[in-house]
Amino acid sequence: MFTGLVTDVGRVASVEDTNGLRRITMRSQYRVEQLQMGASVQHSGVCLTLVEFGPDDEGSWWVVEAIPETLSRTTIGQWQADSHINLELSLKLGDELGGHLVYGHVDGLGTVSEIRQVGDSRVIRVAIPSDLGKFFAEKGSVTLDGVSLTVSAVSAKSDDAWFEVSLIPHTLQVTTLGQRRVGDKVNLEVDMLARYVARMLEWRT
């Protein structure tokens, strides 16, 4: 489990396809003492398991593996050497919950459809699949490429479903969201509370 508060932006060192898996080697400023075999680390919104790790000059390196279904349902299939990735280590008992509860399970891909500069902040509009529209509400939470954000505007029209988030300069500097451009795909995880409320309402009807 995670909070959606990015604690490092890592770099893809290499990508290798072997035996039906994609093996991705990451480099990060995390100390090797912070890692352990089999640990879960959020990679731009996707929870992946460390299968190898060790120290290096930057801090540490590790290897994660992704199956074809994960590649098709997330942006991992687009990652290549030198891609920058939002990272967060899993929560430990007693850690501060500063964002919202995030599971690292991607619900779908959004597409950046509009970017507006408003003073020092930046507003990003993300087009979403129509079936996800019911999970979004103004002032609700969403995880965008692993970053916990507050929804500032929303449209759930079946032919034009989208939401907007407003990003402060700090978020633009310490995550990859400052690099996003119109047309980019982004990993989305809806708020868990919204997911269960929607499911309960389906059963009632």
Phi, psi and omega in degrees: 000149185224179180244348185080014174258108184292130181249355173194152170251110182270178182228134175287122179273321180199157178229130182222130176262125181207131176052042177079004179242153170253117179263124184241125176262124182252152171235140187212165174273359175300141175288145182299334179293342179277352186253158173208153181299133179083001180290154177263131177230134178278126180244099182048045175095354182249124177281118180233151185261132177286124179250345173208152174197165178185175180275156168209184186295331181278338184149292180201164171229156173204166180240134173235161181233143180231136178274165182305322180298319178297320180296324183280336185258356182226180178276000183303326179299343180264350183292144176214174180306133180081003171296141179261136190230132174290134184235146172209131174284155182292154180295146171244154180304126180099349177293151177288135176263090187267341178255248170215167183294122183235137185255346182077022178250109185286127180271340181173173178257134172255166178234125177295116184253342181200142175227127180233136174269125179236096186063231178273351181264167180228129179259127179244125174261133182238119174284137185232157174301142185301329183288346177268348185303327183293345183269357186250137177217146177302134184076002175280180182253152174211151174252120184243112185050040176086003183254126177285123183223160176259132179288126181260340177200155184207148170225124182253020178300137185299329181262001181202065181271130179202166169219162178235149172230149178250126186250127176281161181307321181300314179298320179295329183277324189256005175228176179277357184295336176292345180265352184293143179232161178303132181101343180292145172271145180224147177281134181240135168232121181284161179296133184300322179299316179297323180298314184286325176297316180298320180293320178297319180294326177297319180292325181292328182269000000 
